[in-house]
Amino acid sequence: MDRFSVGHSGGADWHAAVEACAARLDPAPAGANLGFVYATDHFADDFGKIVATLVERTGIKDWVGTTGVGICATGREYFGEPAVAAMAGRFPEGSFALFDTVEDDPADFVASRRAWLARSESHFGVVHGDPRHPRTAALIPGLAEATDCFLVGGLVSSRGAYPQVAGTLCQAALSGVMFDGDVRVATALTQGCAPIGPVREITACRDNVVFEIAGRRALDVFKEDVGEALAGDLASVAGEIYAAFPVRGSDRADYTVRNLVAIDTESGLIAIAEPLDEGRQIMFCRRDRETARADLDRMLADLTRRAGGEAKGAVYFSCLARGPQMFGGDSAELEQIRGAIGDVPLVGFFCNGEISHDRLYAYTGVLSLFL
């Protein structure tokens, strides 16, 4: 594959923004046949017109993308302002398949793409999901397993409409594009958190409320892990301390993070934004700017080592709570990425939840390089 082209532009008028974006895409790689497009939610109602304009201006008929409260481009974040970002690339003929209607059963998708899926043992997918759909979270592992596909992407974030595009405009539980083994990719995830205590077992719980951890009152264990200063001022833990659940069969670096909902100092209970079962492993972690930047550096060093050379293009999916809220202004998060991978064409958005492999994460960043 040739190096991709990327364009992005801000501005209050959607038409002017997409025209400027399209102009910066020129020249697209010869024979470009797939584009990625992201717009901030200011343009959610105009997303279909944005896609139609890109099709007309570039001649590329297949586009995938969605909207976000913030979007990403090479070294640039547009957060809380009207903007469009697009990237175009030429992929081997027949190497990708679009899908816009995964709603209830991944088997339906497999049946409709059986011949294409059988061509290769290796599959990689970029997917976008509707956080309002009751089946979205469950469909992610189901789709990954049914297709033997490594998925990356995120859930749409918007203060208005929730449009997606995958060849056609849609609002599916999941939509996107899958690639076969002819498309080489390297991908990695950054948690943005640091564990502050050991992994223990939940020994008593109901629904999302933890009564006991390792046979002790949940709050007593929590105070022990967070340290004396925070234990003496529990109101200060909000936004800094989270519950984390290690992924079975993986090392301590792979875990899902969930918010603490409530702490009852009298009964010693902790409520967590996650349905719980006795026997599940839990730990607590700290999330702040220093740990987020350090873990992003760790991920970037590992990814660039595995990539083994400059990428042709990249997609990045980051949590809404990252970006300027975690890394600071002046596109600090995207600049940190550019500092590690160079001026690689890149697009993406800030998500309501991030997808990596077969799981839905929170507070993470997922970076994928097309090689």
N, C-alpha and C positions, 0 to 999 in steps of 0.2 A: 504494500500500500504506500501511496505517496503521503507526504505531510498534509494534514487536514488544513482547512482555512477556517478562521473564526472572525466574527464581527459582533459588536455590541454597541448599544447607544441608549442614552437616556433622553428624557424629554416628555412634556405633558401630552403631546399629540401622538397617538399610536402610529399613524401613517408616516409621519416624519421620522419617528424612531425606527420603524422597521425598514424604511427606505435607506436610512443611514447605515443600519446594520447590514442590509443586503449589499450596499456599496462596498463595505469593508470585507465582505466575503469574497469579493472579486479580486483576483481570479481564483475560482474554486479549482480543486484538482481536476485534471482532465478526466471526463467520464464519471464525475461525482454522482453517486446514486443514493445517498442517504444523508439526512440532516437531523441534527438535534436542535430543538428550539425551546427556550425558557423565557417567560415574561413575568414581570412582577404582577401582583394581583390587581394593580391599578388598571391593567389591560385585560382582565379576565373576561369581560363581556365582549372584547374585540379580538379574542385569541384566534377564533376561526378566520377572521379577516387577515390577521398577521400571518397565519400559515398560508393562506391563499396567495398573499403578496409574495411570500418567499418562494412558493412554487412557481409563480409567474416570473419573478426576477431571476431565479437560478436555473430553472428547468428541472429541478429535482422534485420528483413527485412524492417520494416517501420521506415523511418527517415523523419524528417521535419527540414528545416533550410534554410540558405542563406549565402551570403557574406556581409561583411561590411568593410569600411575603418579601423574600429576598432572593436574588439570583446571583450566579457566579460567572465570571469570565476570567481570562488569563490575568492574574494579578489584580483583579478588580471585583469588588462587591457592590451591588446595587441593593440597598436595604431600605425599605420603606419609601421608595421613590419609583416613578414610572420608568420602566426600562425593558429592553429586549436583548437577548443574547442568542446567537445561533452559530453552529459549527457544521461544516460540510466535509464529507470524506468519500473516497472511492473504495468500495469493498469488492472482493472477488464475486463474480457473477454467481448468484444462487446461494451465497454464503450467509444470508440473513433472511429471517421470516418475521413479519409484523403480526401482532395480535392485539385486538381491541375489545374482546368480549369474554374475558375470563371472569365469570360471575359466581358460579356455584360449584362446578366439578371440573378439576383440571383434566379429567379423562376426556371431556369433550374437546379440549384443545389438542390433546394428544391424538385423538381420533382424526381431527381435521388436518394435522400436520405429520401423520405417521410416516409417510414416505420421506419427507424432509428430515425428520428427526433420525431416521434410520441411516442417513448418509454418513453420520459422524458419531463417534463415541464421546466427543467433547463438545459441550455447549456452554455458552455464556450469555446472560440476558441482562438488558437494562429495562427496568420496570418502574411504572408509576402506579400508585394506588390511591383509592378514594378512602380517606379516614372515616367517612360517614357510613360506609357500607358495613353491615354487621359481619360479613364473611371475609373481609380483606385480610385480617391478621392470620386466620386459619388457612387461607388459600396460598399464602407465601410458601410455607414448608410443603404443602401439597403439590404445588406447581413445580418446585425445585426437585422433589422426589420423582414425580411422574415423568419429567423430561430429562432427569439426570443433568440438571443445569445449575450453574453457579450464578445466582441472581445478585444484582446490585441496583440500587435506586432509592426511592423514598415516597412517602405519602404526601399528597398535595397539601400545600398550606395556602390559605386564602381567607380574606375577609369578605369575599363575595362569592362569585361562581367558582366551580371546581372543574374546569375543562381539562381534557387530555387530548393528545393526538397520537395516533399510531396508524399512519396511513390515512385514516379518516378521523374526524372529530368525534370524541366519545366521552362518557363519564362512567367508565367501567370500574369494577372492584380492583382489577389489575389490567394494565395494558402495557405495551412496550415492544421490544424487538429482541429476538434471539439470534445468536451467531453460532456458526458451526466451527469445527476445529481449524479451518483455514484462517480464521481470524485470531491472531495471537494477542493475549491480554495478560497484564499483571495487575493484581488488585490487592488492597490492604485496608484495614480499618483502624482508626484511632479512637480510643475510649474517652480520652479527656479527663480521666479520673485516676486516682491512686488508692489502692486498698489500704485501710488503716488498721485492720485487725485480721485475725485468722478466719478461715472458713469453718463454720459450725453448722449444726443441724437444727432445724426447727422441730421442737419436740411437742409443742402444743399450739394450736391455732384454730381459728374459725373464719371462713371467708377470707378477708384481707387483713385480719387482725392477728398479730403474733402475741401469744401468752408467754411462751417459754422458748428459750434457745439453749440447747445443750443442758436441759433440765433446770435451768435457772430463769428467774424473771427476765423477760426480754429487755426491759429498761435497764436493769442492772448490767447486763452484758453490753448494751449500747453505751452506757456511760463509761464502762471500762475501756472500750475501744476508742471513743472519741477523745478521751483525755480529760484531765481535771478542769481545765479552763472552760471547755464547751459544756461539760457535764454540769458545771455550776450555773450555766446560763443557757438553758435548753432552747430559749426563744431564738438564739443566735445561730442555731444549726440549719435553719431553713435556707435553702439555696446553696448550702456548702456541703452538707452530709447527706448521703443517699444510701439506699439499700441496693445490694448487688447480688445477682444469682449466677454463680458459675455455670457454664455450659457443660453438661455431662460429657466425659470423654475428652475434654480439652484441658489445656493448662490454665493457670490462674489469670492469664491475660485475656481470656475470652469469657465475658460475662455480660449479662443484660442489667441495665441500671434502671431503677424505679424510684419515684418520689416517696418521701415520708409524708403521709397524709395527716397523722395526728399522733401525739404522745400523751398518755394519761399517767401523770406522775403519782397518783394515788394507787391505782391498780397495777402500774408497771407495764401497761400494754403499749404496743406500737402498731399503728395502722399504716399499711403500705399500699401504694397504687398498683396492686397485683393480686389476683386470686392465689391463695396459698394452700399447700398440703403439708401435713406432718411428714417429716423425713426429708424435706427439701433442704438443700444447702443454701446458706446465706452468709454474706459478709457485709461490712459497711465500708464506704469509700468516701474520699474527699474530692471535691471538684472545685478548682479555682484556676485563675489564669496561669499560674506557674505550672501546675500539673498538666493543664491542657496543652500548653506550648511544648513542654518536655515530651509528652506522649506523641504529639504530632511530629516532632523531630525524630523520635524513635521510629515511627511508622514510615516516614519519608526516607530515612536511611536504609531501612530494610527493603522498601519497595524499589528504590533506585538501584540497589545492589542486585535484586532479582531481575529487574528489567534489562540490565546489562547494556544500556545505550539509550539514546534519545528517543522518546516516544513520538508517534505520528499525531496523536491527539489524546485527550483525557476528558473524563467526566467526573464530577465531584458532587457528592451529596452530603450536606452538613445539617446538623440540627438547628432549628430556629433559635435555640438557647445558646448557640455558639456565635460565630460572626462577631459583630461589634460588641455584643453583650458580654462575651467572654474574652475575646482577644484584643478589644479596643478598636478605635477608629482607623481611618486611612487604609481600609481593606487589609488589615494586619494578617488575618488568617490566610487569605489568598496570596498575599505577598510572601508569607512564610513558605507556602507551597512552591511559588515561582522561584524562590531562592534556592530550593532544593532540586527542582526538575527543569528549571530554565523556562524560556518563553514557549513552552509547549501549548498549542491551541487547546483551550479548556473551556467547558461550559458546565453548568449544573444549577442547583437551587438549594435553598434552605427549607428543610422538610419538617413535617409533623411526626416523623418517625423514619428511621433510616433502615434500608434493607441490605444485608450482606449474607451471601450464601443462601441459607434457608430460614433466616431469623429476622425479626423486627426488633431494632434497637432504639435507644434514645440517648441523646447527648453525644452521639458519635459523629465521625466524619468518615466517609467511604470514598476512596480515590481509586480509579481504574485507569490504566494506561493502555492505549492501543499501540502495539509494537510493530 
